[in-house]
Amino acid sequence: MIHRPRRLRKTNLIRDLVAEVSPDKNKLIMPHFVKEGTSVREAINSMPGIERVSIDNMLRDLEEDLNLGIKYIILFGIPDLKDHAGSEAYNENGIVQKAIRQIRKNFGDEICIITDVCLCEYTDHGHCGIVEHGEILNDPTLVLLSRIALSHAQAGADIVAPSDMMDGRVNSIREMLDSNGYQSTALMAYSAKYCSSFYGPFRDAAGSTPQFGDRRSYQMDIRNIRDAEREVLLDIDEGADIVMVKPALSYMDIIRRVADISPVPVCSYNVSGEYSMVKAASAVGYIDEQRVVTEIITSLFRAGSDMIISYHTRDIFKNKWF
Ligand code: PBG
């Protein structure tokens, strides 16, 4: 006899009945780039549909997004001033801190605010840590990262998300939050963050391209698997509530592996370059954007993601792609 797996592919209803995974748009997180000023709205050339906006415009976008059903956001700040120590990152009146307070004031708890905790958007050299003699120093950076995270928590962030890849940052941040009364601020660690070329468009957006060298001494080597497990386990041990794998598409093996070993939820970050490729190919008609985006998001859930940060989020909700 012939075994016939096709029986379960025969009709829409049967296919739906046996589907193992479905993409859940309520677990998508929309990134926002916020900058100083008023009425600012700047296109990001390499990321069609994504903009750098001032707080007033961000609040307008958030209201529209919330009406569509988007409840989760991650904030990235673009300061006016960058310096050697990234001091705008932990200024209580810095751009992200002001943005958080305004979002809370306008939307209460209707929006879950996640903040990226890093120095690279705030340093003049573009690295994610303190630099001395061309070296990215680990331990002195921890002090600053903890101050950034605390300032975000004080402004009202729900979840802080360190993306720097310094050793021991989760532990330092957790201690800093706890000792200041922010025990209930959650920590999402960019745990398995690879040194990827897919971040190019983001660095255009945030002006955070390293001015010398690269990030290979802190972000993970793309050739490694065990290192991802180690980073994830260390971060969980240090107190991470959620761990992240980044980028997503070339790293589905890592997402699967992390999902298999992690006792905490796993986020994957569908990064800027992944978004830009889809946008560029769709714009010239090489691929069908709706179908490809649906396939990408479904695949990331299938690989083991519990939630996904994606620049496609707004399009998915707006166009009801799934
Ligand atoms: C900051 C940070 C980066 C991204 C998120 N947080 C840039 C980097 O590490 O160079 C990249 C996100 C994306 O490409 O969409 N460290």
Boltz pocket constraint, residues with backbone or C-beta under 6 A from the ligand:
constraints:
  - pocket:
      binder: B
      contacts: [[A, 116], [A, 118], [A, 120], [A, 128], [A, 163], [A, 164], [A, 198], [A, 199], [A, 200], [A, 201], [A, 202], [A, 203], [A, 208], [A, 270], [A, 271], [A, 272], [A, 273]]
      max_distance: 6.0
